[in-house]
Amino acid sequence: EPAGVDRGGSEPPPSLSVTPSETDAARRRRDLVMPLLWATRDAPEDPLAAQMAAYAPPTRTLQLMSTVSPASEEGDQEPTPSTASAVIPLTLEGSVDTALEHNLRVQVARLTKEAAEADVAGAKAKFHPRLGLGFLQEEGQAVVTQDSGLESTVTPRVQSASAILSQEIPTGGTAVVSGDLVYDEGIIVDSHDAGVTVSIVQPLLRGGRIYVARQPIRDAEYDLEVEEARLRTETLLMIADTKTAYYNTLLAEKIIRVTLEAIERDKALIEASQALFDAGLVTKRDVYSAEILLANDRAKLAGAEGDLELVRNDLLDLLGLPISQPVELVDRDISFEPISLKPDEWITAAVQNRPEVYEIRARMEKTQLSLGVARNERWPALDVVGSYGRSQSGLSRSAALELDRYAWSAGVVFSLPIGSAEARAAARRAELEQERLERELQDTKRRIELDVRASTIKLRTSVQKMAALQVGVEQAQGKLEIARERFALGLATNLDITDAQENLLGAETDLLTAIVDYNIGLAELEASIAGPIS
C-alpha cells in the first residue's frame, strides 16, 4: 500500500475461505490432468520419429548414375534397385550440382551455346582457300576436202583440264590462281596449250574494309557471347531456384513435424478433458473443444502433406530426376547467419557481373558492326583489278609446259549505284536497333538494381521477423504452460489451452518460414549479383 495513506481505521477485507469439498475437487483435477497434459512435455527428445519416417524414409547408399551394385563379400552380385524405388540422399550443394548437370533448361542453353561455337568455326571458313578442278572433252564432226577433190569426214577432239584456287582476303579482296592444260586433236595436227594466271580484285570503297569482310565471323562471335551470357544467366537462376526448392521442401517437412507435435498435444488435452468429464468436473463442451482443435490440426496436417508433395515435385523437376523418385534431404538444419547489408556495393557488383549486361553489350556491338556495313553499302564501288599469266602452245605437252609467253593486265572498275534505298533502309534499321538496345541496357540496369534492393529488403525484413517471432514462440510456450497449470487447478477452461496451442503452432510455423525466407533471400541475392556475397 502506498506510504502516507491513512486507512481511517477501516476494517481489513474479509479473507476468502476454501471449503474442504473445493479443496478435494482441486486435488482431483490436479491428479487427473497433470499426468496427461505433461505427458508430451516429458516425452523423449524425438517422439515423432515413427510418424516422420513416412515423410523421410531411411536412406540407402546409392550412386546417382550407377546401375550395378558392387559384389558382396561372398563374391556374388546383388541387383541394384532401380532409381524409381531407391531413396537418393540429397545435400544442398549436391542438389545444385545435379540440377546444373541434368536440368533440361540448362542442357538446352548449353547445347545452344555449343551450336554457336560451331557457327564461329563455320564462319571462319570464309577465309579458307577453295580448290576447284575441272575436266572437259569436246568432240565434233568436220568435212575435209582433200587435194584429189575427195571429201572425208573427220572427228576432231579437244580435252582440257583446269584447276582454280581462290582465296578471300581479309581486306575484302579476292585472289585467284588458275591453271589450264588443253590438248587439241586437230584435223591436220595435234597441239597442246598450257597456262597459269594469278588475278586479284581489291575493292577500295564499297566492300573494301576489314570489318566488312570479317562481318560473318564477328557476327558469329557476338552470337556466341550472347549464348554464353544466356547460359550463365540460366545457371545463376537454376542455382537460386534449386536452393529455393530445397529450402521449401525442408520447410514443408518441418511444418509437418510441428503440426504432428501439435496433434500430440491435442490428443493429451482430449484425454485430460475426457478424464475430467468422467469425473463430473467439466461438461461435455470441454471435450468437444479439444476434439475440434484436433480436427483443425489434422486438416492443417493434410494441407502440409499436400504442400510437401508439390514442393518435392518442383525440386525433382529442377534436378532433372523422375518425378516419382524418392529422395531424402540430408542438410536438415534450418539456421541462418546474419550478414552485413551492403546494397550499394552489391548493386555495383551486379551491374558489372550480371550476364544480362554482357548479352546486351554484345548485341550492341553486333548492331554497331551492322550499321557500319550498311553505311559502307551506300558508297560507290571502286575496285582495283590486276592479273599476270604465263602460257605456251606446242606440238607436245612438254613444250607447252615451258610457259614462255606472258601477259598481264591492270586497271580500275568504278560503278555508282542509282538509288540506294535498300542500303539506307538497312542503315536506318541498324541505327534504331542501336538506340533500342541502349534503352534496353538502361532498363536492365534499373531492374538489376531493383532485384538487389528487393533481396536486401527481404533479408532485413526476415531478420526483423525472426527477432519478433522468436519472442512470440517463447511467449506462446509460456502461455501454454500457464494455461495448463490453471486448467489443472480449475482456474481456466480448456479453451485457454486450445488458444495457447494454436498460438504456439502458428508462432513456430511463422518462425520456420522467416528463417527459410532469409536463406532463400541469400540465394536470390547471389543470383542478383552474379557471384558470392562479400
C-alpha positions as CSV (number, residue, x, y, z in Angstrom):
1,E,0.0,0.0,0.0
2,P,1.4,3.5,-0.8
3,A,3.0,5.3,2.0
4,G,1.2,8.1,3.8
5,V,-2.2,6.7,3.1
6,D,-4.4,6.5,6.2
7,R,-7.0,3.8,6.0
8,G,-9.0,5.7,8.6
9,G,-9.4,2.7,10.9
10,S,-11.4,0.8,8.4
11,E,-11.5,-3.0,8.9
12,P,-9.4,-5.3,6.7
13,P,-11.3,-7.1,3.9
14,P,-12.6,-10.5,4.9
15,S,-10.4,-13.4,3.9
16,L,-11.6,-15.9,1.2
17,S,-12.3,-19.3,2.8
18,V,-11.9,-22.6,0.9
19,T,-14.2,-25.4,1.8
20,P,-12.9,-28.9,2.1
21,S,-15.0,-30.0,-0.9
22,E,-13.5,-27.4,-3.1
23,T,-10.0,-28.4,-1.9
24,D,-10.8,-32.0,-2.7
25,A,-12.1,-31.1,-6.2
26,A,-9.0,-29.1,-6.9
27,R,-6.8,-32.0,-5.9
28,R,-8.7,-34.5,-8.0
29,R,-8.4,-32.1,-11.1
30,R,-4.7,-31.8,-10.5
31,D,-4.2,-35.6,-10.1
32,L,-6.3,-36.3,-13.3
33,V,-5.0,-33.6,-15.5
34,M,-1.3,-33.1,-14.7
35,P,-0.1,-36.5,-15.8
36,L,-2.0,-36.3,-19.1
37,L,-1.1,-32.7,-20.1
38,W,2.6,-33.0,-19.2
39,A,3.0,-36.4,-20.9
40,T,4.1,-34.8,-24.2
41,R,6.4,-32.4,-22.5
42,D,8.2,-35.2,-20.6
43,A,8.4,-37.5,-23.6
44,P,11.7,-38.5,-25.2
45,E,13.5,-35.9,-27.4
46,D,12.2,-37.3,-30.7
47,P,8.8,-38.8,-30.0
48,L,7.7,-38.4,-33.7
49,A,10.4,-40.4,-35.4
50,A,8.0,-43.2,-36.3
51,Q,5.5,-40.8,-37.8
52,M,8.1,-38.7,-39.6
53,A,9.5,-41.9,-41.2
54,A,6.6,-41.7,-43.6
55,Y,7.9,-38.4,-44.9
56,A,11.6,-39.1,-44.7
57,P,12.2,-42.8,-45.4
58,P,15.6,-44.3,-44.4
59,T,18.4,-43.7,-46.9
60,R,20.3,-46.3,-48.8
61,T,23.8,-45.8,-50.2
62,L,23.2,-45.1,-53.9
63,Q,25.3,-43.6,-56.7
64,L,23.1,-41.4,-58.8
65,M,24.2,-42.7,-62.1
66,S,25.2,-46.3,-61.1
67,T,23.2,-49.3,-62.4
68,V,25.1,-52.2,-60.8
69,S,25.9,-52.6,-57.1
70,P,29.4,-53.8,-56.1
71,A,30.0,-57.5,-55.4
72,S,29.2,-58.8,-52.0
73,E,31.8,-60.4,-49.7
74,E,30.8,-63.9,-50.9
75,G,31.6,-62.8,-54.5
76,D,28.1,-62.7,-55.9
77,Q,26.4,-59.6,-57.1
78,E,23.2,-58.3,-55.8
79,P,20.9,-56.4,-58.3
80,T,20.8,-52.7,-57.6
81,P,17.3,-51.4,-57.0
82,S,16.1,-49.1,-59.7
83,T,16.3,-45.4,-59.1
84,A,12.5,-45.3,-59.1
85,S,12.4,-47.2,-55.8
86,A,15.7,-46.5,-54.0
87,V,15.9,-43.3,-51.9
88,I,18.5,-40.8,-53.0
89,P,20.1,-38.7,-50.3
90,L,20.4,-35.0,-51.3
91,T,22.6,-32.4,-49.8
92,L,22.1,-28.7,-50.7
93,E,25.3,-28.4,-52.8
94,G,24.8,-31.9,-54.3
95,S,21.3,-30.8,-55.4
96,V,22.8,-27.7,-57.1
97,D,25.4,-29.9,-58.9
98,T,22.7,-32.4,-60.0
99,A,20.5,-29.6,-61.4
100,L,23.3,-28.0,-63.4
101,E,24.1,-31.4,-64.9
102,H,20.6,-32.8,-65.6
103,N,18.2,-29.9,-65.7
104,L,16.6,-29.7,-69.2
105,R,16.6,-25.9,-69.3
106,V,20.4,-25.8,-68.6
107,Q,21.0,-28.6,-71.1
108,V,19.1,-26.6,-73.8
109,A,21.1,-23.5,-73.0
110,R,24.4,-25.4,-73.1
111,L,23.5,-27.1,-76.4
112,T,22.6,-23.7,-77.9
113,K,25.9,-22.3,-76.8
114,E,27.8,-25.3,-78.4
115,A,25.9,-24.7,-81.6
116,A,27.0,-21.1,-81.6
117,E,30.6,-22.3,-81.2
118,A,30.1,-24.5,-84.3
119,D,28.8,-21.4,-86.1
120,V,32.0,-19.5,-85.3
121,A,34.2,-22.3,-86.7
122,G,32.0,-22.4,-89.8
123,A,32.2,-18.6,-90.3
124,K,36.0,-18.6,-90.1
125,A,36.0,-21.0,-93.1
126,K,35.2,-17.8,-95.1
127,F,39.0,-17.2,-95.4
128,H,39.9,-20.8,-96.1
129,P,41.2,-21.4,-99.7
130,R,38.9,-23.2,-102.1
131,L,40.2,-25.5,-104.7
132,G,38.3,-26.4,-107.9
133,L,39.1,-29.0,-110.5
134,G,37.6,-29.5,-113.9
135,F,37.9,-31.7,-116.9
136,L,36.2,-31.2,-120.3
137,Q,36.1,-33.2,-123.5
138,E,34.6,-31.9,-126.8
139,E,34.1,-33.9,-130.0
140,G,32.5,-33.0,-133.3
141,Q,32.4,-33.9,-137.0
142,A,34.0,-31.9,-139.8
143,V,34.2,-32.5,-143.6
144,V,37.7,-32.2,-145.1
145,T,38.3,-31.8,-148.9
146,Q,41.5,-33.5,-149.9
147,D,43.8,-32.4,-152.8
148,S,42.2,-35.0,-155.0
149,G,38.9,-33.4,-154.5
150,L,37.5,-36.2,-152.4
151,E,35.7,-35.3,-149.2
152,S,36.1,-37.1,-146.0
153,T,34.6,-36.8,-142.5
154,V,36.9,-36.5,-139.5
155,T,36.2,-36.3,-135.8
156,P,38.3,-33.6,-134.0
157,R,38.6,-33.9,-130.3
158,V,39.5,-31.4,-127.6
159,Q,40.4,-32.3,-124.0
160,S,41.0,-29.7,-121.3
161,A,41.9,-29.9,-117.6
162,S,41.7,-26.9,-115.3
163,A,42.4,-26.1,-111.6
164,I,41.3,-23.0,-109.7
165,L,42.5,-21.9,-106.3
166,S,40.6,-19.0,-104.8
167,Q,41.1,-17.2,-101.5
168,E,39.2,-14.3,-100.0
169,I,41.4,-11.7,-98.4
170,P,40.5,-10.0,-95.0
171,T,40.8,-6.6,-96.7
172,G,37.7,-7.5,-98.8
173,G,39.5,-8.6,-101.9
174,T,39.8,-11.9,-103.7
175,A,42.9,-13.7,-105.1
176,V,42.5,-16.4,-107.7
177,V,45.2,-18.8,-109.2
178,S,44.1,-20.8,-112.2
179,G,45.8,-23.2,-114.5
180,D,44.8,-24.8,-117.8
181,L,46.1,-27.7,-119.9
182,V,44.4,-28.2,-123.3
183,Y,45.0,-31.0,-125.8
184,D,43.6,-30.3,-129.3
185,E,43.5,-33.4,-131.5
186,G,43.0,-31.3,-134.6
187,I,42.2,-32.1,-138.2
188,I,45.7,-31.5,-139.5
189,V,48.0,-31.5,-136.5
190,D,47.7,-32.0,-132.8
191,S,48.5,-29.2,-130.4
192,H,49.0,-28.6,-126.6
193,D,48.2,-25.4,-124.7
194,A,49.1,-24.6,-121.1
195,G,48.7,-21.5,-119.0
196,V,48.8,-20.2,-115.4
197,T,47.2,-17.0,-114.3
198,V,47.1,-15.1,-111.0
199,S,44.4,-12.4,-110.6
200,I,43.5,-10.1,-107.7
201,V,40.4,-7.9,-107.2
202,Q,40.6,-5.4,-104.3
203,P,37.7,-3.0,-103.5
204,L,38.8,0.4,-102.3
205,L,35.3,1.9,-101.4
206,R,32.3,-0.4,-101.1
207,G,33.2,-3.7,-99.6
208,G,36.8,-2.6,-99.1
209,R,37.1,-2.7,-95.3
210,I,38.4,-5.4,-93.0
211,Y,35.3,-5.1,-90.8
212,V,33.1,-5.6,-93.9
213,A,34.9,-8.7,-94.9
214,R,35.0,-10.1,-91.4
215,Q,31.4,-9.4,-90.6
216,P,30.1,-13.0,-90.7
217,I,32.9,-14.1,-88.3
218,R,32.3,-11.2,-85.9
219,D,28.5,-11.8,-86.0
220,A,29.1,-15.5,-85.1
221,E,31.4,-14.5,-82.3
222,Y,28.9,-11.9,-81.0
223,D,26.2,-14.6,-81.1
224,L,28.5,-16.9,-79.1
225,E,29.0,-14.2,-76.5
226,V,25.2,-13.8,-76.3
227,E,24.6,-17.6,-75.8
228,E,27.4,-17.8,-73.2
229,A,25.7,-15.0,-71.3
230,R,22.4,-16.7,-71.5
231,L,23.9,-19.9,-70.3
232,R,25.4,-18.1,-67.4
233,T,22.0,-16.5,-66.7
234,E,20.3,-19.8,-66.8
235,T,23.0,-21.2,-64.5
236,L,22.5,-18.5,-61.9
237,L,18.7,-18.8,-62.0
238,M,19.0,-22.6,-61.7
239,I,21.2,-22.3,-58.6
240,A,18.8,-19.9,-56.9
241,D,15.7,-22.0,-57.9
242,T,17.3,-25.2,-56.7
243,K,18.2,-23.7,-53.3
244,T,14.8,-22.2,-53.0
245,A,13.1,-25.6,-53.8
246,Y,15.4,-27.4,-51.4
247,Y,14.6,-24.9,-48.6
248,N,10.9,-25.0,-49.3
249,T,10.9,-28.8,-49.2
250,L,12.7,-28.7,-45.9
251,L,10.3,-26.1,-44.6
252,A,7.3,-28.3,-45.6
253,E,8.8,-31.2,-43.7
254,K,9.4,-29.0,-40.6
255,I,5.9,-27.7,-40.7
256,I,4.6,-31.3,-40.8
257,R,6.7,-32.0,-37.8
258,V,5.5,-29.1,-35.7
259,T,1.9,-30.0,-36.8
260,L,2.4,-33.5,-35.6
261,E,3.7,-32.2,-32.3
262,A,0.6,-30.0,-32.0
263,I,-1.6,-33.1,-32.7
264,E,0.1,-35.0,-29.9
265,R,-0.7,-32.0,-27.6
266,D,-4.3,-32.1,-28.8
267,K,-4.6,-35.8,-28.0
268,A,-3.3,-35.2,-24.5
269,L,-5.8,-32.4,-24.0
270,I,-8.6,-34.7,-25.2
271,E,-7.6,-37.3,-22.7
272,A,-7.4,-34.8,-19.9
273,S,-10.8,-33.3,-20.8
274,Q,-12.4,-36.7,-21.0
275,A,-11.0,-37.7,-17.6
276,L,-12.4,-34.5,-16.1
277,F,-15.7,-35.1,-17.8
278,D,-15.9,-38.7,-16.5
279,A,-15.1,-37.4,-13.0
280,G,-18.0,-34.9,-13.3
281,L,-15.7,-31.9,-13.0
282,V,-16.4,-30.4,-16.5
283,T,-19.1,-30.5,-19.1
284,K,-19.0,-32.3,-22.5
285,R,-18.3,-28.9,-24.1
286,D,-14.7,-29.0,-23.0
287,V,-14.3,-32.4,-24.6
288,Y,-15.8,-31.1,-27.9
289,S,-13.5,-28.1,-27.8
290,A,-10.4,-30.3,-27.6
291,E,-11.7,-32.6,-30.4
292,I,-12.4,-29.6,-32.6
293,L,-8.8,-28.4,-32.1
294,L,-7.6,-31.9,-33.0
295,A,-9.7,-31.9,-36.2
296,N,-8.4,-28.5,-37.2
297,D,-4.8,-29.5,-36.7
298,R,-5.4,-32.7,-38.7
299,A,-6.7,-30.6,-41.5
300,K,-3.6,-28.4,-41.3
301,L,-1.6,-31.6,-41.5
302,A,-3.4,-32.7,-44.6
303,G,-2.6,-29.4,-46.2
304,A,1.0,-29.6,-45.2
305,E,1.3,-33.0,-46.7
306,G,0.0,-31.8,-50.0
307,D,2.4,-28.8,-49.9
308,L,5.3,-31.2,-49.3
309,E,4.3,-33.3,-52.3
310,L,4.1,-30.1,-54.5
311,V,7.5,-28.7,-53.4
312,R,9.1,-32.1,-53.8
313,N,7.8,-32.3,-57.3
314,D,9.3,-28.9,-58.0
315,L,12.7,-29.9,-56.6
316,L,12.8,-33.2,-58.6
317,D,11.8,-31.3,-61.8
318,L,14.7,-28.8,-61.2
319,L,17.1,-31.7,-60.6
320,G,16.1,-33.5,-63.8
321,L,15.1,-36.6,-61.9
322,P,12.0,-38.7,-62.3
323,I,9.1,-37.1,-60.5
324,S,8.4,-40.4,-58.7
325,Q,11.9,-40.7,-57.4
326,P,12.0,-40.9,-53.6
327,V,14.6,-38.5,-52.1
328,E,15.7,-37.5,-48.6
329,L,17.2,-34.2,-47.6
330,V,20.4,-34.6,-45.8
331,D,21.0,-30.9,-44.8
332,R,18.1,-30.6,-42.4
333,D,19.3,-27.8,-40.2
334,I,17.3,-24.6,-40.8
335,S,19.5,-21.9,-39.4
336,F,20.9,-18.6,-40.6
337,E,24.0,-16.5,-40.2
338,P,23.1,-12.8,-40.4
339,I,25.4,-10.8,-42.8
340,S,26.1,-7.1,-43.1
341,L,23.8,-5.4,-45.6
342,K,25.8,-3.6,-48.4
343,P,23.3,-2.7,-51.0
344,D,25.5,-0.1,-52.8
345,E,28.4,-2.4,-53.1
346,W,26.1,-5.2,-54.3
347,I,24.5,-3.0,-56.9
348,T,27.8,-2.0,-58.3
349,A,29.0,-5.7,-58.5
350,A,25.7,-6.8,-60.0
351,V,25.8,-4.2,-62.8
352,Q,29.4,-5.3,-63.6
353,N,28.9,-9.0,-63.4
354,R,25.3,-9.8,-64.4
355,P,25.4,-11.8,-67.7
356,E,22.3,-9.9,-69.0
357,V,24.5,-6.8,-69.2
358,Y,27.2,-8.7,-71.2
359,E,24.5,-10.0,-73.5
360,I,23.1,-6.6,-74.3
361,R,26.6,-5.2,-74.9
362,A,27.4,-8.0,-77.3
363,R,24.2,-7.3,-79.2
364,M,25.0,-3.6,-79.3
365,E,28.5,-4.3,-80.7
366,K,26.9,-6.6,-83.3
367,T,24.4,-3.9,-84.3
368,Q,27.2,-1.3,-84.5
369,L,29.0,-3.6,-86.9
370,S,25.8,-4.0,-89.0
371,L,25.5,-0.2,-89.0
372,G,29.0,0.3,-90.4
373,V,28.5,-2.4,-93.1
374,A,25.1,-0.8,-94.1
375,R,26.7,2.6,-94.4
376,N,29.5,1.1,-96.5
377,E,27.0,-0.3,-98.9
378,R,25.9,3.2,-99.8
379,W,29.3,4.1,-101.2
380,P,30.2,3.7,-104.9
381,A,32.3,0.7,-105.9
382,L,35.9,1.3,-106.9
383,D,37.9,-1.9,-107.4
384,V,41.5,-2.4,-108.4
385,V,41.9,-5.4,-110.7
386,G,45.1,-7.0,-111.9
387,S,46.3,-10.3,-113.4
388,Y,49.5,-11.9,-114.5
389,G,49.8,-15.1,-116.5
390,R,52.2,-17.4,-118.3
391,S,51.2,-19.6,-121.3
392,Q,52.6,-21.6,-124.2
393,S,51.4,-23.6,-127.1
394,G,53.3,-26.5,-128.7
395,L,53.1,-29.8,-130.5
396,S,54.0,-31.7,-127.4
397,R,52.9,-31.4,-123.7
398,S,56.5,-30.7,-122.6
399,A,56.8,-27.9,-125.0
400,A,53.6,-26.3,-123.8
401,L,54.6,-26.5,-120.2
402,E,57.6,-24.3,-120.8
403,L,55.2,-21.3,-120.4
404,D,57.5,-18.9,-122.3
405,R,54.8,-16.3,-123.1
406,Y,53.4,-13.9,-120.5
407,A,50.5,-11.5,-120.3
408,W,49.4,-9.0,-117.6
409,S,46.6,-6.6,-117.0
410,A,45.8,-3.9,-114.5
411,G,43.0,-1.4,-114.1
412,V,40.2,0.0,-112.0
413,V,36.5,-0.6,-112.2
414,F,34.1,2.1,-111.0
415,S,30.3,1.8,-110.5
416,L,27.8,4.1,-109.0
417,P,24.5,2.8,-107.7
418,I,21.5,4.6,-108.9
419,G,19.4,4.8,-105.8
420,S,20.4,3.1,-102.6
421,A,17.1,2.8,-100.8
422,E,17.9,-0.7,-99.6
423,A,21.2,0.3,-98.1
424,R,19.7,3.4,-96.5
425,A,16.9,1.4,-95.0
426,A,19.4,-1.2,-93.6
427,A,21.4,1.6,-92.0
428,R,18.3,3.2,-90.5
429,R,17.2,-0.1,-89.1
430,A,20.6,-0.6,-87.5
431,E,20.5,2.9,-86.0
432,L,17.1,2.3,-84.5
433,E,18.2,-1.1,-83.2
434,Q,21.2,0.6,-81.6
435,E,19.0,3.2,-79.8
436,R,16.6,0.4,-78.7
437,L,19.5,-1.6,-77.2
438,E,20.8,1.5,-75.3
439,R,17.3,1.9,-73.7
440,E,17.2,-1.8,-73.0
441,L,20.6,-1.6,-71.3
442,Q,19.4,1.2,-69.1
443,D,16.2,-0.7,-68.2
444,T,18.2,-3.8,-67.4
445,K,20.5,-1.9,-65.1
446,R,17.4,-0.5,-63.3
447,R,15.9,-3.9,-63.0
448,I,19.2,-5.3,-61.6
449,E,19.2,-2.5,-59.0
450,L,15.6,-3.3,-58.1
451,D,16.5,-7.0,-57.8
452,V,19.4,-6.3,-55.4
453,R,17.4,-3.9,-53.3
454,A,14.5,-6.3,-53.1
455,S,16.8,-9.1,-51.9
456,T,18.3,-6.7,-49.4
457,I,14.8,-5.7,-48.1
458,K,13.9,-9.4,-47.9
459,L,17.0,-10.2,-45.8
460,R,16.4,-7.2,-43.4
461,T,12.7,-8.0,-43.1
462,S,13.4,-11.7,-42.4
463,V,15.9,-10.8,-39.6
464,Q,13.4,-8.4,-38.0
465,K,10.6,-11.0,-38.3
466,M,12.8,-13.7,-36.7
467,A,13.7,-11.5,-33.8
468,A,10.0,-10.8,-33.1
469,L,8.8,-14.4,-33.9
470,Q,11.4,-15.9,-31.6
471,V,9.9,-13.8,-28.7
472,G,6.5,-14.9,-29.9
473,V,7.4,-18.6,-29.7
474,E,8.8,-18.2,-26.2
475,Q,5.7,-16.3,-25.1
476,A,3.4,-18.9,-26.7
477,Q,5.2,-21.6,-24.8
478,G,4.9,-19.7,-21.6
479,K,1.2,-19.1,-22.2
480,L,0.7,-22.8,-22.8
481,E,2.4,-23.7,-19.6
482,I,0.3,-21.2,-17.6
483,A,-2.9,-22.4,-19.3
484,R,-2.1,-26.0,-18.4
485,E,-1.4,-25.2,-14.8
486,R,-4.5,-23.1,-14.4
487,F,-6.6,-25.7,-16.2
488,A,-5.3,-28.4,-13.9
489,L,-6.3,-26.3,-10.9
490,G,-9.7,-25.5,-12.2
491,L,-8.9,-21.8,-12.8
492,A,-9.3,-21.9,-16.6
493,T,-11.1,-23.9,-19.2
494,N,-9.5,-25.9,-22.0
495,L,-10.4,-23.1,-24.3
496,D,-7.4,-21.3,-22.8
497,I,-5.2,-24.3,-23.7
498,T,-6.6,-24.6,-27.2
499,D,-6.0,-20.9,-27.8
500,A,-2.4,-21.2,-26.4
501,Q,-1.7,-24.3,-28.5
502,E,-3.0,-22.6,-31.7
503,N,-0.8,-19.6,-30.9
504,L,2.3,-21.9,-30.4
505,L,1.7,-23.7,-33.7
506,G,1.3,-20.5,-35.6
507,A,4.4,-18.9,-34.0
508,E,6.6,-22.0,-34.7
509,T,5.4,-22.1,-38.3
510,D,6.0,-18.4,-38.9
511,L,9.4,-18.6,-37.3
512,L,10.4,-21.5,-39.6
513,T,9.1,-19.6,-42.6
514,A,11.0,-16.5,-41.7
515,I,14.3,-18.5,-41.4
516,V,13.7,-20.2,-44.7
517,D,12.9,-16.8,-46.3
518,Y,16.2,-15.5,-45.1
519,N,18.1,-18.4,-46.7
520,I,16.1,-18.0,-49.9
521,G,16.9,-14.3,-49.9
522,L,20.6,-15.1,-49.7
523,A,20.3,-17.5,-52.7
524,E,18.4,-14.8,-54.7
525,L,21.0,-12.2,-53.7
526,E,23.8,-14.4,-55.0
527,A,21.9,-14.7,-58.3
528,S,21.3,-11.0,-58.4
529,I,25.0,-10.0,-58.0
530,A,26.2,-13.0,-60.1
531,G,28.7,-14.1,-57.5
532,P,29.3,-14.9,-53.9
533,I,28.3,-12.4,-51.2
534,S,31.2,-10.5,-49.8
